[in-house]
Amino acid sequence: MKRAQRIPHRSASRGLIIEPVRHVRPIRTVRRRSWLTAHRTLIENSLWLLVGVLLVLSVWASPRMQPQVLIVHHVPPAAQSEIEARLRALWQRQPYSVWLGAQALERELQHLPWVAQAQVRPHLPSRLHIILQPREAFVEVRADPDRRIFIDRAGIAFQPPNPPKSVPGGVIYLSGGADLPSEGALHHGSPLWRAFQLLQTLYQDAQPTPSVQSIHIEPDGELSLTCKAEGGAPMQFRLGDAAHYQQQAQVIQLLRHCPPTQIAQWEYIDLKSPAYPAVKPLSKAQGGQSQSSASPQVQMSHLPDRNQER
C-alpha cells in the first residue's frame, strides 16, 4: 500500500506553490551572569559592615568620647605623685586612643614593684577608673634599722610607699653588712629564699594563733631561728643551710609544745639534721641544772617529708 503524499496547494496563479506553515521553535540566547551580579549580596553586606566600622571609629575618635578624667583607686598617699607622673608621661607619649587601650595603662602601672595588679575600667563618656591592688608585706628583711625591704606571700621583694610597722610572717636579719635583695622575685635556692619559705611554712602550721619569728642569716649562709614556745618561753634553733626546711618546720612545731620547765633548760636546738635533732642544755653558769640530774633528753623518730605524705 502506497503512503499518502501531501499534494501542495496550487493557487490559481500559474507557477505559484504555497507550502503549509510549520511551527518553528524560538532560539534561546544564553546570557552569562557577571561577577558583580553573582556576588552582589556579599558586596552589599561588606559595604554596610565597612560603614558601621567607620561610624564606630568616628564616634570613638570624637573629642567628647576621649577620657578627660583619670580616677585612680587604692593609691597610698606617698605614691600619688609617682602614679600621676607616670600617667602624665604615658599620656604625652601616646594619648589614649585605639592604639593605646586599657592593657597599655595596666602594663605601665604593673611595672611598679609594689603594685600586684592594675585594672582599668572605662566609664563613658570621658572617665577612666584605674583600680590598683598594692602588695601586702608578709615578711620584713632588715640589714640594719635604716635599710629594709619587704616580701609578699608570693615571694616578691618590694619597697612599699608606706612601710608597715609590723608584718605577720616574721623578720629576716642579714648580718655581715649584706646588701638587701633587689626588688622582684627571690632567687630560688638562696639562703634568703629558704628563710622565707621556712617562715611561711611556720606561719601556715601555726594557724589560727601564729607567733612572730625571726631568722638570722650569717655571712656563711647558716640560718638560726628565734621564736616563742606555746607558753611564751623563747626558743632558739640552729638550722644550718635549711635545705630541709619543711622537715625542720615540723620538728619546730613539735618542740614548741614541750613543757616550759623543760624548754627553760635548753640553750638551743640543733636542727641541721632534722631527723636527728640535738639539744644543747644550759651550763651551770647560765643557770641550768647538771646534765646527770635534770638534763632533758629529746628523742625524735624520722619525720617524713610533707610532700611524700601527700
Rosetta blueprint (number, residue, H / E / L):
1 M L
2 K L
3 R L
4 A L
5 Q L
6 R L
7 I L
8 P L
9 H E
10 R E
11 S L
12 A L
13 S L
14 R L
15 G L
16 L L
17 I E
18 I E
19 E L
20 P L
21 V L
22 R L
23 H L
24 V L
25 R L
26 P L
27 I L
28 R L
29 T L
30 V L
31 R L
32 R L
33 R L
34 S L
35 W H
36 L H
37 T H
38 A H
39 H L
40 R H
41 T H
42 L H
43 I H
44 E H
45 N H
46 S H
47 L H
48 W H
49 L H
50 L H
51 V H
52 G H
53 V H
54 L H
55 L H
56 V H
57 L H
58 S H
59 V H
60 W H
61 A L
62 S L
63 P L
64 R L
65 M L
66 Q L
67 P L
68 Q L
69 V E
70 L E
71 I E
72 V E
73 H E
74 H L
75 V L
76 P L
77 P H
78 A H
79 A H
80 Q H
81 S H
82 E H
83 I H
84 E H
85 A H
86 R H
87 L H
88 R H
89 A H
90 L H
91 W H
92 Q H
93 R H
94 Q L
95 P L
96 Y L
97 S L
98 V L
99 W L
100 L L
101 G L
102 A H
103 Q H
104 A H
105 L H
106 E H
107 R H
108 E H
109 L H
110 Q H
111 H L
112 L L
113 P L
114 W L
115 V E
116 A E
117 Q E
118 A E
119 Q E
120 V E
121 R E
122 P E
123 H E
124 L L
125 P L
126 S L
127 R E
128 L E
129 H E
130 I E
131 I E
132 L E
133 Q E
134 P E
135 R L
136 E L
137 A L
138 F L
139 V E
140 E E
141 V E
142 R E
143 A E
144 D E
145 P L
146 D L
147 R E
148 R E
149 I E
150 F E
151 I E
152 D L
153 R L
154 A L
155 G L
156 I E
157 A E
158 F E
159 Q L
160 P L
161 P L
162 N L
163 P L
164 P L
165 K L
166 S L
167 V L
168 P L
169 G L
170 G E
171 V E
172 I E
173 Y E
174 L E
175 S L
176 G L
177 G L
178 A L
179 D L
180 L L
181 P L
182 S L
183 E L
184 G E
185 A E
186 L L
187 H L
188 H L
189 G L
190 S L
191 P H
192 L H
193 W H
194 R H
195 A H
196 F H
197 Q H
198 L H
199 L H
200 Q H
201 T H
202 L H
203 Y H
204 Q H
205 D H
206 A L
207 Q L
208 P L
209 T L
210 P L
211 S L
212 V L
213 Q L
214 S E
215 I E
216 H E
217 I E
218 E L
219 P L
220 D L
221 G L
222 E L
223 L E
224 S E
225 L E
226 T E
227 C E
228 K E
229 A L
230 E L
231 G L
232 G L
233 A L
234 P E
235 M E
236 Q E
237 F E
238 R E
239 L E
240 G E
241 D L
242 A L
243 A L
244 H L
245 Y H
246 Q H
247 Q H
248 Q H
249 A H
250 Q H
251 V H
252 I H
253 Q H
254 L H
255 L H
256 R L
257 H L
258 C L
259 P L
260 P H
261 T H
262 Q H
263 I H
264 A L
265 Q L
266 W E
267 E E
268 Y E
269 I E
270 D E
271 L L
272 K L
273 S L
274 P L
275 A L
276 Y L
277 P L
278 A E
279 V E
280 K E
281 P E
282 L L
283 S L
284 K H
285 A H
286 Q H
287 G L
288 G L
289 Q L
290 S L
291 Q H
292 S H
293 S H
294 A H
295 S L
296 P L
297 Q L
298 V L
299 Q L
300 M L
301 S L
302 H L
303 L L
304 P L
305 D L
306 R H
307 N H
308 Q H
309 E H
310 R L
